[in-house]
């Protein structure tokens, strides 16, 4: 289906499926019920005066209702899903920044978003569902909202807005049109050869582009079904995997590492899954972790490259029997991808530079931020801020985040390279390398590690191990051993903030 030629892309995306669409342990929404619910909620939004282009804050825990509300709002207005764990002040910032017209919450969310909306004069609307979630409706002051004629989002209407992570500055708003997200969903479904016989296990938060597009929309585009967990929990993962028997799941590298830590005690479940493949995205997957995943689950691991500004997927390794290259994020899988030199020229194969993209899934620009748009777009190309190289076969390797590259007295060091070297040690389960201040050099190399057995390895032994793998100037002078590496809300390691978190920056 070519969404660029469709007037109402999200409505068309839902037309393919039949049978179960979204499930949990105690709820099931069929495709027929989902289509009915989407229209019903769109008509209730119209009663509230909500129309295409209006921003609607959404605060719901993971589950079938969360997925259904997202697709419903995105079909008629601008969905703005927010992390339920934000503080009241954070909710006030995001609701104000997004110019939210209303806030939709589930009945069991914390009080903070409701208080924030109240202080801002924003109306709060609650979700009401039947026990099986076949009927989802909106209420105001416990009264079910009536229905009014509603207008679907057209191709160029903004259906989703998300903030960038904002690790180094004020977070930027990324508007994504109905076309952007539907084209991306189609690209993912095509890359993974998804069909109506596939069952997806969602462990990603549904306020993040990875879960919303690669999970919810790509599944619905294929006519398959998805099982929504209430969030990623390593202790529950194998039990759910055994119960659901999905054909695939997608996660960030830290999730995969956590799953592997529990795999030995769940050997029989790991060996008897229905998994067709496992997908990894949103951060670089260490080659050692990829290999261990494939050995554990006996299925291919597909590493992909995505970001919010591209409505998620940009590149992906193909499924067998096509060639995959561990350590790369694969070939272009949607938008065009090139490597840009420092002076703004497109580079040939095997040359390192900045990764730039162009395509129908890429945002047209940040919202209300002309300075960021001027900086991040060049001749129609979006500058990802990632450094990489494309080989002669078209496979892209990310060598680092430009802002994360460590400049040690003029020597440029990629943190990803050091991560890989540390993870090659038998007793290291997690590793993150980052820049720390240095009085003379400007920056030096720091690293935080989690050991499998704290009694077996010293910091001195780790440095000796690194001497055989990387140059001396790349070896971290500061190595911190932790019980757990701090992570952000989506499970991604916050490399840019690590020095501050660990006290290297006061």
N, C-alpha and C positions, 0 to 999 in steps of 0.2 A: 504494500500500500504506500503510495507516494503522498505524504501528508502535505507537501507543498502545493498540491492541487486540490486539497480538500478545504471546504469552507470552515468546518467545525472539527478540528483535528482530534480533540479529546473525546468527543462524542463518537467519532468514527473508530477511534482506538478501542472502544468498549464493545463494538458490534460483533467482533469475531467469536467471543467465547460463549460456551454453554457449559452447564454443569457447575461444580464448585469453583468459586473465584478466590475468596479470601477466608481462611480458617484460623482457628486457634483450638486449644484443648476443649473449650466449651461453646464455641460459636462457629457459625458457618454462614457465609453470604454467597449465594449463588450469583451467576452472571445476570440472570433475569432480575433478581432482587437488587443487585448493585445498580443496574441501569435505572430501575424504578426509584431507588433511593437517591441517586445522583440528580435526577430530574426533580424529585420532591424537594430536596434540600435547595436546589437552585431556585425553585419557586418560592421557598420560604425566605431565602436571601433577598429576592426581589421585593417581598413584603416589607423587609427592613430598609428598602431603598438602595440595596447593594446592586451594583451594575458592573459590567466589564471595566477594568481599570482601578476599581476600588480594592484597597488592601484589607485583608481579613486576617487578623492574628489567630493562630490555632495553637492551643496548648492541650495536648492529650498524651497519655502514656502509650507506649507501643501496643499494638493490638489491631484487630480487624476494624474497629471503629476509626482508629487513627488513619489507616489506609483509605477507608471509604470517605471520610470527611475531607482528606486531602484531595482526592480525585473529584469530589463533588464541588468544593470551592474553586479548584483550579479550572473547572469546566465553565464557570459563570463569572468569576472574579479573579482576584490575585491572591493566591494562597501564601500565607507567611507563617510556616510552622516554626515554633519556638521550643527551645529546650525546657522541659518542665522543671528542671533543677535550677534555673536561674533564680536569683534573689529578686526581691521586689524592685530594688533600684535598677537592676538589669532589665527587668520587664518594662519599667518606665522608659528606659533609654530606647529599647528596641521598638516598642509600640509607638513612641514619638517619632523615632527616626523613619519608621515605615509609614507614618501617617495612617495608622490602622483606623478603619471606620467602626469596626466592632471587634470583639474578642470572642472566639468560640472555645469553650472548655468542656471537658468531660466531667462527670459528676464527682469523680474521685481525685481531682487534681489538688495540689496544695493551695492554700489561700493566697499566696503571694501574687500570682498573676491577676486574680480578681481584685485584690486591694490596689494593685498598680493601675488597673483599668479604671477603677472607681475614682482614684485620685486624679486621673487624667480626663475624666468625664466621658470615658468610652464605655458603651453598652456591652455587658457580658451576656452571652447567649449560651445555654447549656445543651448538651447532647443527651438525648434519651433514646434508649434502644430496647428492643424486646430481648428476652432471655437468649435467643439464638442469633440475635443481631440481624435477622432478616429485614426488620424495619428499623430504620434510623431516622430520627426526626429532631428538630430544633425546638427548644422551649425558651420562653422569657417569663420569669417569675412564675415558673411551674405551669404556664399555659402554652399549649402547643401552638406554634405560629401558623397562621393561615397561609394559603397559597395564592400567588399572583403570577401573571405572565412573566416569564424570564427569558433573557437573551443569552444564548451561548457565546462563549469567547470565540472570536474568529482567529485566523492563523496568526496575525500580528499583535493580538492582544496579549498583555503580560499575564501569564497564568501562575507564575511562581516567583517569589523573591526570597533570596537568602543572603545573609551577610558572609563576607569573607571572614577568615579566622581572626584577623586584626591583632596578630602577635606583635607587630612592631609599630602600629599606628591605629588611628580610628578605623574600625571595620568599614568596608565599602559594601554598598548594596548592589547585588547582582540581579537584574531583572531578566527573566527568561520567558519568552513568548510560548504560546501553545505549540507553534511550529518547533521551536528550539527543543522542547522536552519530548515531543512526540517523535521527531526525527532521531533524537538520541536513543530513545527507547527502541525504535526500529533497528538502528545500527547495532545495538547490543543484542537484540533478539536474533538478528541475522548472524552476527559474529559467533554466538554461542549455539546457533542452530536450534533455538528454542521452538517447541511445538506445544500443542494442547495436551500432549502426554507428559509434559514436564511438570514437576512439583518443586517449588522453590521454598527453602527454609530461610526466613528472614531473621537475622540476628543483628542487623544494623539499625541504629536509631532512625525514626521516621521524621526527623527534622534536619536530615543531612542528605545532600544530593545523591550519594551512593545508594542509600536505601530507597529513596523516593523514585529514582529513575531506573537504576539497574535492577532494583528489586520489584517495586510495585508496577511501574509503567511497562517495563520490558516483559514482565509476566503477563500482564493484561493484553499487551500487544500480541503475544503469542497464543493467547487463548488458554494458557496453562493455569495452574492453581498455585497459591502461596499460603504457607503457614506462618502466621505472625507470632513470634515469641513476645513476651513482655519486656524484652531486653536481653542482652548477652550475659549469660551466667555460665562460667566454665563448669561449675559443679553440676549444672542441669543439662549441659549440652548433649552429652552422649545418650542420656535418657530420652531427650526429645528426638535426637537423630534416630534412635531405635524405634520410637513410636511413630514418627512421621514418615520415615523412609523416603526422604526427598531425593530428587535426581541431581540437585545442585544446591550450593549455598555460596554466598559471597561475603567477604569480610576484609578487614584491614590486617596488616601483618601481625600486630600485637595480639589480635584475636586468634590467629592461626598458631602463634607460638604458645598461647595459653591452652589452646585445644591439645596441642602436642604434649604439653606437660601432664595431661590427664589420660593420654592415649594408652600407656602401658597397662593401667588398671582397667581399661575398657577394651582390651584386645579383641574379644569376640565380636563386640558391636562394630568396631572399626573394620573388621575383616568381612562383615556380612551386610554392608550397606548397599543401597541401590544407586549410589552416586555415579553419575555420568562424568562429572568433572567438579573441581573446586575452583572458585574464582577469587583472586586477590587484587585489590586496588586501593587507591587513596594514599599510598606511601610505598616506598620500594620494599620488595620482598627479598630478604637475603636468600641467596642461592641454596645455602645449607638448609634453610627452613622449607623451601620448595621441595628439595629432594626428600626430606624427612616426611613431608605431607604425602607425597606420591607413594613412598614406601609404606606408609601407615595405612592409607585408604585405598591403595591399588587403583588409582584413577589419575588422569592428568590434572595438573594444576595450571590454570590459565591466568597469567599475570597481565593486568591491564593498566592503563594510564588514564586518569581522569581528573577533572577539577570542576568546581562550581561554574566557572565562566564558560565552560564548554557543555553545560548541561550533563556533565559527567564524562562519558567515554570519549577519548581521543585516539588511543592506540590499544591494540590487544594482540597477544599471541594467539594464533589460530588453534583450533581443535585438531587432534589427529584425524586423518593421516598426514595433515600438512605439518610442515616443519615448525618447531618451537625452539626458541633460544633462551634457556635460563639465564637470568641476569639482565635480560632486555625486557622492555614492556611491549614488545611485538611490533607489528606494522600498523600503518595508518588504518583506523577502523571507524571511519566517519569523515571527519574533517581532513583537509589537506594539512600536511605537516612538513615544515622545512626547518633548516638550521640557519640562524642569522649571525653574521659577523658583528664585531663591535662597531663597525662603520656602516651597518645597516644593509649589507649585501647578503644574498642567499648563497650559502656555501655548498660545495659539492660533497659527495660521500666521504665518510671517514674524517671529516673536519669538525672540531668541537666549537660550539657556539650556543646561542640562546635558542630554545625551542619556540617556534611560532606556529600558529594554527589559523585556519580560515575555513568556514563551512556553515551549513544551515543550522547546526546545533549550537553555534557560538553566539553569546550575547552581543548585542549591538553596542553595548557600552554601559558603564556603571551609572547608577541613578544619581542625578544631581551632583555629579563630580567631574566637571570638565577637565580639571588638572590631571586626575587619574586617567581619564580617557586619552588625553594628549600624550601622556607618558606610556600608556600600555597598548596603544594601537598605532601601527605604522603601515601605511599604504594598504589598508584593509586587513592586515595581519594582526592577530592578537599576540602580544608578547607574554609568554607564560611565566617568565622569571626563572624558569628551569634551564639548566645547562645540560646539553646532551650531544650525542653523535649518532648519525644514521649510517649504517654500514651499506655495503654494495647490494645486499639483499633486501634493503629497506627496513631492517630491524633497528628500532630506536633504543639506545641505552641512555638512561638519565645519569649523568655524572655528578649532579649536585644541584642544590637550589642556589641561585646566584647570591642571594643574601646570606646563605649559610656557609658559603665557601670561607674557609679560615685563611687569613692572610698573616702568616707567621714570618714577620720580617722580610716580606717580599715573596716568600715561598707560598704558592697557592695550594691548599690542601682540601680535598673533598672528604667531608665527614662520612659519606657513604662507604668510601674505600676502607676507612678505619673500622667502621662498624663490621664490615665483612671479615676483616682480619681478626677482630676480637671474637666474632661468632665462630670462627674456625677452631677455637679452643674447645676441647671436649667438655669443659666444666662451665662454660658461659651459656646461659639461656637467653639473656636479653642484653643489648648493648646500644648505647646512643653516644655519639661523639659530638662535641660542640666547642665553640670558641670561648676562651676565658681571657680576661684582660692580662696584659703583661707590660711592665713599666718600660722595657727597652724595645721589645719586638712589636709591641702594639697588641698583638693577639698571640695566644698559644693554644695548644690542643688539650682539651679536657675530655673525659669519658666517664659515664656512669654505667655500671654493670650489675646484673643479677646473676649470681652463681648458683649452679645446681646444688652443690655441696660446699658450704662456706669453709669447711675444715680442710678441703683438699688443695686449695690454690691460694697463693699469696699474690699481692700486687707485683712484687719483684718477678715472680714466675711468669705472670702475664706479660710483662715487658720483655722478658727473654723470649717468650713465644712470638711476640710481634717482630723482634729483630730479624727473624728468618723470612718475614713476609712483606714488610714495608721498610722504607728508608728511615734512618734514625730520626730525622727532623719531623717525621710524621707521628712518631710514637707519643701518645699522651703523657704529658708531664704530671698531670693531675688525674688520678683514677679513683673514683668513689664507688664503693661497694654498697648496694642498696638491697633492701628486701623486695622492693617493687619500684619500677621506674614510673615517675609521675606522667599521667596521660591526660589528654583533653576529653571533652564530652563524647567525642565519637570514637575514642580508643586510640587516637593518633598521638604519637610522642611529640611533645612541644619542644623541638630542638632549639628554636630561637630563644626560648625562655629558660632553658635548663640552667644556664650559669647563674641567673638570678634566683631561681627556685632553690638551687643548692648552696647559695650563699657566696658565690665567687664575685658577685656584684652586690654591693651594699645599697 
